[in-house]
Amino acid sequence: MQIALLAEMAPAKTFIPIIQNLDAEIIALTHGHGVEEILGDYCTELHAIGQSRGQGAQKRSNSKIATLVIEDIWRVIRSLKGKNIDLLMTCGNAGDVRKGITAAKLLRIPNLHIEQDIYNPIEMIAFSNLITVPSIEYKKYVMDRYGIKNVHSIGGYPMAVYVNNLELEDPETVKTRYSVNEFLLLVLGGDVKGEDIPKIIHQVELLNKDVLIVPFRFSASYVGSFIKSPNLKVLEGYVELPSLMSAASGVIYGAGMGLTIEAGVLSIPSIKIAGFHRKHASVDLANELGINVVEIENISESIDEICVPRGELLVKNGEKAVQNTIEIINSFKELKTSSSGFKSFKSIWNARSEFK
């Protein structure tokens, strides 16, 4: 079997425990910083099809964004054309899903989409042949809300297995590398906007603690321009985030499902910043795990209430989800259906305006 993956950082971690147990040739189409480092050992081919558009605070015109998206779609087509791909797998709600499914439709490649964000999916999943979700409740939601018909519940998050199997660096080694003793970790991901950064930095400076900052979707220079305290240090380039999290005394993050799963599995005291995605499956999971979701202006006063997540079931359910997904892939020809179509596409498209 020839399987292609299209992934940013968190989806890449979702795919790994699945593809480790498949008898298949894997071609990975990577999108964003650090994905090749994660997927490299598991694939026969790697092709970069673009970088994340959120690395800085710079705004782009709609025409420029459209041009970049078309360029990335063309890269996907060139990478897959003529390679007899049996299945394209996508995951998450980032733009790479849109590009991957569009290319798959043009090349007539079947698509399996692993949906984890639920409330704000990419509209193109309406053209997937089969979609998985983490629970029966979420299956009912996407069917009722968006009219998606080809949905299977897998019972959990495969990424939890990936995180649980990681070999983490010794915390003292991490602290020595960054010249810190006890420290907090601040992760700025896709659930905060550029205009939020100065307010977040101000709140973290009020803590008067050593803080290492992973900017992810923002440039290090942009984040650093708001820092006044010598206690805060912005990390540049690719970092091995789980080891950093494990070495930290606590994590403050403005990100979604990936960070929430990592915090839960690693049992790291955490605070999730209430970003612009107010209704989001990562918020549901944070609440289930006991991770406090706080407003930006309340970060400094909430640090005393930081909690260790209740992540015991994440790995057990993740193992079940991996096995269920593998069974779906091995039976894909029998299970796949025609896509949900334009009615579902329009329903999702209209709903996405709520999340901008």
PyMOL commands that set and color helices and strands:
alter all, ss='L'
color gray80, all
select helices_A, chain A and resi 9-19+35-42+62-80+95-107+123-127+136-146+159-164+171-177+194-205+220-224+241-247+257-266+281-289+296-305+312-330+332-335+342-355
alter helices_A, ss='H'
color red, helices_A
select strands_A, chain A and resi 2-7+25-30+45-48+87-91+111-114+130-133+151-153+184-188+211-214+232-234+250-254+270-273+292-294
alter strands_A, ss='S'
color yellow, strands_A
deselect
rebuild
show_as cartoon
